[in-house]
């Protein structure tokens, strides 16, 4: 019988290595691979910004690498891709887990109840804000036209058409799996409004969502709000909702002022 380790292949080996990360010091020469800026969609910009600012919260050095095939380099197709020597982590949650397993997260000393609350709000963002963005990007006629062009124009014909429709089908399958595929645009916007209202109420007049320090929740929320407020959109149906919440706007400005030194996306 063939040895199981030899049958894994380099990608599976890297994935298993990432999940087996042990506590310790932050590796040297950590690289963060992201899609090319000119072709980065709203949702990918939100994810990449979330990870970048989270690493800044934790004071962990890294080098950003922008490349056309970032999502295809990732073992799970998620961006950004963090590479630390032989260890890799693809996507926001995988990077968060990698840092947590190193014992370097700003949330490591939160009480179990506080961590559960933090994860509940992260889940709210990922099941409301993210699907709303994806729905607008790929299901709204005008947004979808621009999304296909922005995503596909980095590839030659006919690859640009093939990959754009493959991406759209992937998003549609995801929305179908979470029962968002039949929502009307108005229902999507109402869901987005409810999520922003819940986040605004949770933040209140505090600087951050959990105690007095920024955590994974702050990184996730900031990434999405910052992307919505700074990137071009066909209309302001989502960004206008964010602007109605002064404390969320103040939160975004506070993070920008205190932590961001990278170029605006």
Residue pairs with C-beta under 8 A, 6 or more apart in sequence:
5 13
8 16
11 75
12 75
14 75
14 86
14 87
14 88
15 75
15 76
15 88
17 86
17 87
17 88
18 87
18 88
18 89
18 94
18 98
19 97
21 87
21 98
21 101
21 102
22 101
23 101
23 102
23 103
24 102
24 103
25 102
26 60
26 61
26 102
26 104
27 84
27 85
27 87
29 63
29 84
29 85
30 60
30 61
30 62
30 63
30 82
30 83
30 84
31 62
31 63
31 64
31 65
31 82
31 83
31 84
32 48
32 51
32 52
32 55
32 62
32 63
32 64
32 65
32 80
32 81
32 82
32 83
33 65
33 66
33 67
33 70
33 73
33 74
33 79
33 80
33 81
33 82
33 83
34 40
34 44
34 48
34 64
34 65
34 66
34 67
34 70
34 79
34 80
34 81
35 41
35 44
35 48
35 66
35 67
35 68
35 70
35 71
35 79
36 66
36 67
36 68
36 70
36 154
37 66
37 265
38 154
39 68
39 150
39 151
39 153
39 154
40 48
40 265
41 137
41 147
41 150
41 151
42 133
42 137
42 227
42 228
42 231
42 233
43 130
43 133
43 134
43 137
43 227
44 71
44 79
45 223
45 227
45 231
45 265
46 130
46 133
46 223
46 224
46 226
46 227
46 228
47 78
47 79
47 80
47 91
47 92
47 223
48 79
48 80
48 223
48 265
49 222
49 223
49 226
49 227
49 265
50 92
50 219
50 220
50 222
50 223
50 224
51 80
51 82
51 92
51 95
51 96
51 219
51 223
52 62
52 64
52 80
52 262
53 219
53 222
53 223
53 255
53 259
53 260
54 95
54 96
54 99
54 216
54 219
55 61
55 62
55 95
55 99
56 259
56 260
57 106
57 213
57 214
57 215
57 218
57 219
57 259
58 99
58 104
58 105
58 106
60 99
60 104
62 82
64 262
67 73
68 154
70 79
70 80
70 81
71 77
71 78
71 79
73 81
74 81
74 88
74 90
74 91
75 88
75 90
76 90
76 91
76 94
77 90
78 90
78 91
78 92
78 94
79 90
79 91
80 90
80 91
80 95
81 88
81 89
81 90
82 88
82 89
82 90
82 94
82 95
82 98
84 98
87 98
89 95
89 97
89 98
92 220
92 223
96 105
96 216
99 105
100 107
100 108
105 215
105 216
106 213
106 214
106 215
107 115
107 118
107 210
107 215
107 216
110 118
110 210
110 211
110 215
114 210
114 211
117 210
118 209
118 210
118 215
118 216
118 217
121 198
121 199
121 202
121 209
121 217
121 221
122 216
122 217
122 220
124 195
124 198
124 199
125 195
125 199
125 217
125 220
125 221
125 224
126 220
127 178
128 191
128 192
128 194
128 195
129 192
129 195
129 196
129 224
130 224
131 174
131 175
131 178
131 180
131 188
131 191
132 188
132 189
132 191
132 192
132 195
132 238
133 224
133 228
133 238
134 171
134 174
134 175
135 175
135 180
135 183
135 185
135 188
136 143
136 185
136 188
136 233
136 237
136 238
137 143
137 144
137 147
137 171
138 144
138 147
138 167
138 168
138 171
138 172
139 172
139 175
139 181
139 185
140 185
140 234
142 234
142 235
143 233
143 234
144 168
146 234
147 168
148 164
148 165
148 167
148 168
149 164
151 163
151 164
151 167
152 160
152 161
152 163
152 164
153 160
154 160
155 163
172 181
175 181
180 188
183 191
185 237
189 237
189 238
189 241
192 238
192 241
193 241
196 241
196 242
196 244
196 245
196 248
197 245
199 209
199 221
199 245
199 248
200 245
200 247
200 248
202 209
203 209
203 247
203 248
203 251
204 247
205 247
206 212
207 251
207 254
208 214
208 215
208 218
208 251
209 215
209 217
209 218
209 221
210 217
210 218
214 255
214 259
218 251
218 255
221 251
222 251
222 252
222 255
225 242
225 248
225 251
225 252
226 252
226 255
226 256
227 265
228 238
228 239
228 242
229 239
229 242
229 243
229 249
229 252
230 264
230 265
231 265
233 239
242 248
242 249
243 249
